[in-house]
């Protein structure tokens, strides 16, 4: 296997473990964990808020470290932190311990993407970089798709499931140490600190914030919407998440589509698909088939959007790819943090249908933000 293919496969697997297992699996296992351990709604809310905080700190720290010590060591740290956090979940003796372990595991998602983008810039030929970056980014879909069936099969044995996840992360740490380059071009740059927020970066931040906010209609309230519309319980929510994750692998095509059609048409199409998926899942009168179709559409659209923002960030700061990715993903997370309480507020004061329609429109608004459409070869 060529070095660029080995890097792509390793990065894909590492993203799958960090996002699919270390970050998103906790929500799927939460009902079973709550049956074994007293978890108040307040504590669950604090865990969610703490996970966002650790993500933001980790993604900023990741760019800073990648530009100084190189991609290999930061990616290795992400794998080891994911393993330690999930091992902590597996052996958690108390709610406080569990909260700390969940936040530690989730912080690996903030660490992992910037060094992988820098590694691609260092080790992959320029004509293959976009495709490799979006392939790696699509690992999120694979991880979510795998975590759904595991949660359905091993829900009551959640400690064993997280122990297995931790072993997978530990195994990937060895692969990272062998395959990722020791350093990246960014380690030799003299640029430091926050880059100037020129037009390209400002537009990226705005688009990612809007798309991130819109996505919370499903990421934060998808389970509640299917319970409201279809009376689905945790099994139904697990099926929806599996559909989202399986289709998310299609997001790997973002690089090829951008090379053929340009970033702005692909961006608008992905946003339109996400808006349609929100309506299919959350609108009155939906059916099980339409809901699962919406899950498939949402998974493909969301992972494609994260791939678009990743490439947008890299192209906006070609000499500092880790920092470009950091700004893109930080903006996405900030949008999600603002979007979740906004959607809940609309549901409480208006109706779920109103919230769904408004958030679908919010996603479409991001399509009015245009990137410099220089097609990558």
C-alpha positions in Angstrom: 0.0 0.0 0.0 1.4 3.4 -0.9 2.2 5.9 1.9 -0.6 8.2 1.0 -3.1 5.3 1.0 -1.8 4.1 4.4 -2.1 7.5 5.8 -5.7 7.8 4.5 -6.7 4.5 5.9 -5.1 5.2 9.3 -6.6 8.6 9.5 -10.1 7.3 8.5 -9.9 4.7 11.3 -8.6 7.2 13.9 -11.5 9.6 13.1 -14.0 6.8 13.3 -12.7 5.8 16.8 -12.4 9.4 18.1 -15.8 10.6 16.8 -17.9 7.5 16.5 -16.8 5.8 19.7 -15.2 8.3 22.0 -17.6 11.2 21.4 -21.0 10.0 20.0 -21.3 6.5 21.5 -22.0 7.8 25.1 -25.3 9.2 24.0 -26.4 5.9 22.6 -25.4 4.0 25.7 -26.8 6.7 28.1 -30.1 4.9 28.9 -28.3 1.7 29.9 -25.6 3.6 31.8 -28.4 5.6 33.6 -30.0 2.3 34.7 -26.8 1.2 36.4 -25.7 4.5 37.8 -27.6 7.5 39.2 -27.3 10.3 36.5 -29.4 13.4 37.0 -30.5 15.5 34.1 -28.4 18.3 35.6 -25.3 16.1 35.5 -26.0 15.0 31.9 -26.3 18.6 30.9 -23.0 19.4 32.6 -21.4 16.5 30.8 -22.7 17.9 27.5 -21.5 21.4 28.3 -18.2 20.1 29.5 -17.7 18.1 26.4 -18.1 21.2 24.3 -15.6 23.1 26.5 -13.0 20.4 26.3 -13.5 20.1 22.5 -12.9 23.8 22.0 -9.8 23.8 24.2 -8.4 20.7 22.6 -8.9 21.9 19.0 -7.1 25.2 19.7 -4.3 23.4 21.6 -4.1 20.9 18.7 -3.3 23.5 16.1 -0.7 25.1 18.4 1.0 21.8 19.1 0.9 20.5 15.5 2.8 23.6 14.3 5.4 23.1 17.0 5.9 19.3 17.5 4.5 17.9 14.3 1.5 15.8 13.2 2.6 12.4 14.5 2.8 13.2 18.2 -0.4 15.2 18.3 -2.4 12.4 16.5 -0.8 9.9 18.8 -1.9 11.9 21.7 -5.4 12.0 20.4 -5.5 8.2 20.1 -4.1 7.6 23.6 -6.5 10.2 25.2 -9.4 8.5 23.5 -8.2 5.1 24.8 -7.7 6.5 28.3 -11.1 8.2 28.4 -13.0 5.2 27.1 -11.2 2.9 29.5 -12.2 5.4 32.3 -15.8 5.0 31.2 -15.6 1.2 31.3 -14.4 1.2 34.9 -16.2 4.3 36.2 -17.2 3.6 39.8 -19.3 6.8 40.2 -21.1 9.5 38.3 -18.3 12.1 38.9 -15.7 9.7 37.5 -17.9 8.9 34.5 -18.3 12.6 33.7 -14.6 13.2 33.7 -13.9 10.2 31.6 -16.6 11.2 29.0 -15.1 14.7 28.7 -11.6 13.3 28.4 -12.6 10.8 25.7 -14.5 13.5 23.8 -11.6 15.9 23.9 -9.8 13.5 21.5 -12.1 14.8 18.7 -10.7 18.3 19.1 -7.1 17.0 19.0 -7.4 14.7 16.0 -8.4 16.6 12.8 -5.7 19.4 12.7 -2.7 17.0 12.8 -4.2 14.7 10.2 -4.7 17.7 7.8 -1.1 18.7 8.4 0.1 15.1 7.8 -1.7 15.0 4.5 -0.1 18.3 3.5 3.3 16.8 4.4 3.0 13.3 2.9 0.4 13.3 0.1 1.0 14.6 -3.4 -0.9 17.8 -4.0 -3.3 16.3 -6.6 -4.5 13.7 -4.0 -4.7 15.9 -0.9 -8.4 16.9 -1.2 -9.5 13.4 -1.8 -7.4 12.1 1.1 -8.6 14.8 3.5 -12.3 14.1 2.7 -11.8 10.3 2.9 -10.3 10.7 6.4 -13.0 13.1 7.5 -15.7 10.5 6.4 -14.4 8.2 9.2 -17.0 9.9 11.4 -19.7 8.2 9.5 -18.1 4.8 9.8 -17.7 5.2 13.5 -21.3 6.3 14.1 -22.5 3.5 11.9 -20.6 0.9 13.9 -21.5 2.4 17.3 -25.2 2.0 16.6 -25.3 -1.8 16.2 -22.9 -2.2 19.1 -25.2 -0.2 21.3 -28.2 -2.3 20.2 -26.3 -5.6 20.8 -24.3 -4.7 24.0 -26.4 -2.0 25.6 -26.6 -3.8 29.0 -22.8 -4.7 28.7 -21.8 -1.1 28.1 -18.6 -1.5 30.2 -17.4 -4.2 27.9 -18.3 -2.2 24.9 -16.2 0.8 26.0 -13.4 -1.5 27.0 -13.4 -2.8 23.4 -13.5 0.7 22.1 -10.5 1.6 24.2 -8.5 -1.4 22.9 -9.3 -0.3 19.3 -8.0 3.2 20.1 -4.9 1.8 21.6 -4.2 -0.3 18.6 -4.6 2.7 16.4 -2.0 4.5 18.5 0.6 2.0 17.3 -0.5 2.5 13.7 -0.3 6.3 14.0 3.2 6.0 15.4 4.3 3.9 12.5 2.6 5.7 9.6 2.1 9.4 10.2 5.1 11.7 9.3 7.2 12.9 12.2 6.7 16.6 11.2 4.7 18.7 8.9 5.5 21.8 6.8 3.8 23.9 9.5 6.6 23.0 12.0 9.0 25.2 10.0 6.8 28.2 9.5 7.5 31.4 11.3 3.8 32.3 11.6 2.4 32.1 15.1 -0.7 33.0 16.9 -4.1 33.8 15.5 -4.1 34.5 11.7 -5.6 37.7 10.3 -9.3 37.1 9.7 -9.4 38.1 6.0 -12.5 37.7 3.8 -12.0 34.0 3.1 -11.7 33.1 6.8 -14.6 35.4 7.8 -16.9 33.7 5.2 -15.8 30.3 6.3 -16.5 31.0 10.0 -20.0 32.4 9.1 -20.9 29.5 6.9 -19.7 26.9 9.4 -21.5 28.5 12.3 -24.8 28.6 10.4 -24.5 25.0 9.2 -23.4 23.8 12.7 -26.4 25.5 14.3 -28.8 24.0 11.8 -27.4 20.5 12.3 -28.4 20.5 16.0 -32.0 19.9 14.9 -30.9 16.3 14.3 -27.7 15.8 16.4 -29.3 17.2 19.6 -33.0 16.6 19.0 -33.2 13.8 16.5 -34.1 11.2 19.2 -36.8 13.5 20.6 -38.3 14.3 17.2 -38.6 10.6 16.3 -40.1 9.9 19.7 -42.6 12.7 19.1 -43.5 11.9 15.5 -43.3 8.1 15.5 -43.2 7.1 19.2 -39.8 5.5 18.7 -37.7 4.5 21.7 -34.0 4.0 22.0 -34.1 1.1 19.5 -35.6 3.4 16.8 -33.1 6.1 17.7 -30.3 3.6 17.3 -31.5 2.7 13.8 -31.6 6.4 12.9 -28.1 6.9 14.1 -26.9 3.8 12.2 -28.5 5.2 9.0 -26.9 8.6 9.6 -23.5 7.0 10.1 -23.7 4.6 7.2 -24.6 7.3 4.8 -22.0 9.6 6.2 -19.3 7.5 4.5 -20.6 9.1 1.2 -19.1 12.4 2.5 -15.7 11.1 1.3 -16.8 12.1 -2.2 -16.7 15.8 -1.2 -13.1 16.3 -2.6 -14.0 14.7 -6.0 -17.2 16.7 -6.3 -15.4 20.0 -5.5 -12.7 19.2 -8.1 -15.4 18.6 -10.7 -18.1 21.2 -9.9 -16.4 23.8 -7.6 -16.8 24.4 -3.9 -19.8 26.7 -4.0 -22.2 24.5 -5.9 -21.3 21.5 -3.8 -21.7 23.6 -0.6 -25.2 24.7 -1.6 -26.2 21.2 -2.6 -25.1 19.7 0.7 -26.9 22.4 2.6 -30.1 21.8 0.6 -29.8 18.1 1.4 -29.3 18.8 5.1 -32.4 21.1 5.1 -34.4 18.4 3.4 -33.3 15.8 5.9 -34.4 18.0 8.8 -37.8 18.3 7.3 -38.1 14.6 6.5 -37.3 13.6 10.1 -39.1 16.4 12.0 -42.2 17.4 10.0 -45.7 16.4 10.9 -47.0 13.3 9.1 -43.6 11.8 8.5 -43.3 8.0 8.3 -40.7 5.5 9.3 -39.5 5.2 5.8 -39.2 8.9 5.3 -37.4 9.3 8.7 -34.8 6.7 7.8 -34.4 8.3 4.4 -33.9 11.6 6.1 -31.3 10.0 8.3 -29.4 8.7 5.3 -29.6 12.1 3.6 -28.5 13.9 6.8 -25.5 11.6 7.3 -24.3 12.1 3.7 -24.9 15.9 3.8 -23.4 16.6 7.2 -20.2 14.7 6.7 -19.8 16.3 3.2 -20.3 19.7 4.8 -17.5 19.0 7.4 -15.3 17.9 4.5 -16.1 21.1 2.6 -15.3 23.3 5.6 -12.1 21.3 6.2 -10.9 21.9 2.6 -12.1 25.6 2.8 -9.9 26.0 5.9 -6.9 24.4 4.3 -7.2 26.5 1.2 -7.7 29.7 3.2 -4.5 29.1 5.1 -2.4 26.8 2.9 0.8 27.4 4.9 -0.9 26.6 8.2 -3.4 23.8 7.4 -3.8 22.7 11.0 -4.9 26.3 12.0 -7.3 26.5 9.0 -9.0 23.2 10.0 -9.1 24.4 13.6 -10.9 27.6 12.7 -13.4 25.7 10.5 -14.2 23.1 13.2 -14.3 25.5 16.0 -16.8 27.7 14.1 -18.9 24.6 13.5 -18.9 23.7 17.2 -19.7 27.2 18.3 -22.7 27.1 15.9 -23.8 23.9 17.4 -23.5 25.3 20.9 -25.8 28.2 20.0 -28.1 26.1 17.9 -29.1 23.5 20.5 -30.6 25.9 23.1 -32.1 27.9 20.3 -34.0 24.9 18.9 -35.1 23.9 22.4 -36.3 27.4 23.0 -38.4 27.4 19.8 -39.9 24.0 20.7 -41.0 25.3 24.1 -42.4 28.6 22.9 -43.7 27.7 19.4 -44.0 24.1 18.1 -41.6 21.4 17.0 -42.8 22.0 13.4 -41.9 25.7 13.6 -38.5 24.8 15.0 -37.8 22.3 12.3 -38.8 24.6 9.5 -36.8 27.6 10.9 -33.7 25.5 11.3 -34.0 24.0 7.8 -34.1 27.6 6.6 -31.1 28.5 8.8 -29.1 25.8 7.0 -30.1 27.1 3.6 -28.9 30.6 4.7 -25.3 29.3 4.8 -25.5 28.8 1.1 -25.5 32.5 0.5 -21.9 32.6 1.9 -19.5 32.0 -0.9 -15.9 30.7 -0.9 -13.2 31.6 -3.4 -14.0 28.9 -6.0 -10.5 28.0 -7.0 -10.8 24.3 -7.9 -8.2 22.1 -6.4 -6.4 19.7 -8.7 
